[in-house]
Amino acid sequence: MNAQASDQAKARVNRILNSDAFRQAAATLAAEHDRTVEDIITLTEIPAPPFKEAERAAKWFAMAQAHGLTDMTIDAEGNVTGLRRGAGNGKLICVAAHLDTVFPEGTDVTVRRDGTKLLAPGIGDDTRSLAVLLAWLRALDAAAIQTRADILFVADVGEEGAGDLRGMRYLFTQGRYKDRITAFLTIDSPEMEQIVTGGVGSKRYRVTFHGPGGHSFGAFGVVNPMFAMADAIARLGRIKVPTTPKTTFSASVTGGGTSINAIPNAVWTEFDLRSESAAYLDNLEQDFFALLAEATAAENAARSVVNGKITYTVTPIGNRPAGQTDQTQDVVQSARAAIEAHGYRVHYDYSSTDANIPMSLGIPAIRIGSGGRGGRAHSLDEWIDVEPRESIRGMTAGLAAVLAVADMI
Amino acid sequence: MNAQASDQAKARVNRILNSDAFRQAAATLAAEHDRTVEDIITLTEIPAPPFKEAERAAKWFAMAQAHGLTDMTIDAEGNVTGLRRGAGNGKLICVAAHLDTVFPEGTDVTVRRDGTKLLAPGIGDDTRSLAVLLAWLRALDAAAIQTRADILFVADVGEEGAGDLRGMRYLFTQGRYKDRITAFLTIDSPEMEQIVTGGVGSKRYRVTFHGPGGHSFGAFGVVNPMFAMADAIARLGRIKVPTTPKTTFSASVTGGGTSINAIPNAVWTEFDLRSESAAYLDNLEQDFFALLAEATAAENAARSVVNGKITYTVTPIGNRPAGQTDQTQDVVQSARAAIEAHGYRVHYDYSSTDANIPMSLGIPAIRIGSGGRGGRAHSLDEWIDVEPRESIRGMTAGLAAVLAVADMI
């Protein structure tokens, strides 16, 4: 899975890296690094919980507009989009970072400093990337760089958790550019070594099992939804899934019942099904639906239904399509060559990112990093290190990747 | 199971009912019925949640003391006890009603009236009985009735739910009368037709299954405590239990897990095991402990334990011993004869009441009713009807039962 970058891609990247224009752009990234750090802090300190990204979106809109993006809009889903027009070869590539964090309203998002380390919820995933997009815009303008393709810059909503990729879904299925995007890069989290070329698909369900309930002693012998649910979970645990393409399941969260004295009326579990393969995910989902029916029927056969049967309701709580970008695709080769040229050892990986949506639609798409180091994403101790050398190296590699894909003139 | 009252018991009861003294006592119950209703309301409107019976206990203490009980104390567990001394045949019988209700702090316990119906949480179970004990004391004193046995009147704590019979447990295993009580009657809820001669035993456990947790996709393949728990519940559901003695199990309340993304670190379920037979309850408990170990071992064998094994902790949350009072016992025969003499059709039943504790210790014990009609116990719409004829009939029958057991002179 670790194909080398093609000679063609390496050549294209070398031409870019050796150009005066790119050198000037890289110098701008370095010279304005303090400003980029300020932008990271400014954006991080505007809370952006799932479904509540509007304030941060408005701020990013204003910042990007000041940097000369045209046709700027906030679409119906809440994504901020702006164009940097190319010379016009008809192609349009999209470069995105997500506005939302996993953190709920009320989370303290004040940035704490510890030397070159900055700590705050969401600072690496994915707020740093929002500021890096702005830094790239400034660098491109300072160097007067032109590309053949139009570049659509996007600060999107709904990447995390219950957001369920709603921003990307809108962009690729309803937005004004939906049929024009020919390649997609999401800049997500600091790590430069990992290029995500596979989108792990997931289907998530809350399943509630209902029954007549009753007194635990007096009504003993009637169906109990806890037994149906337990049987369903146990059956799920016995399913055999392949390691390649990696396919997984989890019974993750559960609850229900009201009193130790009572056969419960309702109990529920939340299930997470995932696969690197859309086909395997569909198979797993079918098996899952079948075992829900089997477990429920088994309980209705095992105990009395005189007061009513066990039934169940399935509520979808997440649906991220699986997808894959072939490693021979230009977007993969260009990004790899650009990043390796900056001294990183690249590996390909599967993950669940905004790139899942274009991948699932057959549009070449990858995730690359925003540079610097970081850790503890999704925790209150999330941090990034903005030590300039490493931070600038990553940003420069990423810009080279974008310019290789956008066909710098 | 519906043996008739013995001729001997009938004769003893007839002697009591035909005595001038008992007629006078019965007349006092009737004459003072309004005062008894007032006492019911006064006591009901003092909240007595589990473990918070102290205020109601203090009130009942004061009321009973005014009625001439001697040696009144509130013991270390919170039970109010007072003696009505007999002529001294060395016997001591105990007549109890419980102070506590199932309702939590903050529940509105204001009594509403609807004709002769009184509505309030806990009014029938078991506050009416507390007032009936006081009415009996007044009637006994008004008629100057003497008994051979001492009668220990008790307003006890901890009958409901998590109280776990703590009041009775203390009285019979640590209290000052612990080795002297030769017969026990709990006056619990209005219904006169039912005499409880069997104590349903219960053992209740919260079982928490622990595991290493991990990302639902990244750590897939490691043990998941949800699978161990589901397997345990499913195994419980397959246990065969006898209908006689009635033996039951329930998985009643469940919870755990933190995120759809995560294999949970911990999940738990609360289990309720019951039987009319102490031996069958022990057997069921042993089977239950075995299946917890089996299900946990099965999960540790089915998936990877590289990050840690599934373990489980068992927390007892309830333990009520099973027990039985033989229907030939004097306390059963006397109560039956006294109650049937007042026109009720008596049946014997199993339940879980304060009588479980003495039953489990081999002390003859029963539950009888406090009279009147009522319903919806354990609900906010709990009610009793204090229509005088029916209310007084029940109280009179109960007093006759107590006097037959205490050997009225």
Interface residues (C-beta under 8 A of the other chain):
Chain A: G161 V200 S202 R204 S216 F217 F220 G221 N224 M226 F227 M229 A230 D231 A232 I233 A234 L236 G237 R238 K246 T248 F249 S250 A251 S252 V253 T254 G255 G256 G257 T258 S259 I260 N261 A262 I263 P264 V267 T269 E270 D272 R274 E299 A302 I317 G318 S352
Chain B: G161 V200 S202 R204 S216 F217 F220 G221 N224 M226 F227 M229 A230 D231 A232 I233 A234 L236 G237 R238 K246 T248 F249 S250 A251 S252 V253 T254 G255 G256 G257 T258 S259 I260 N261 A262 I263 P264 V267 T269 E270 D272 R274 E299 A302 I317 G318 S352
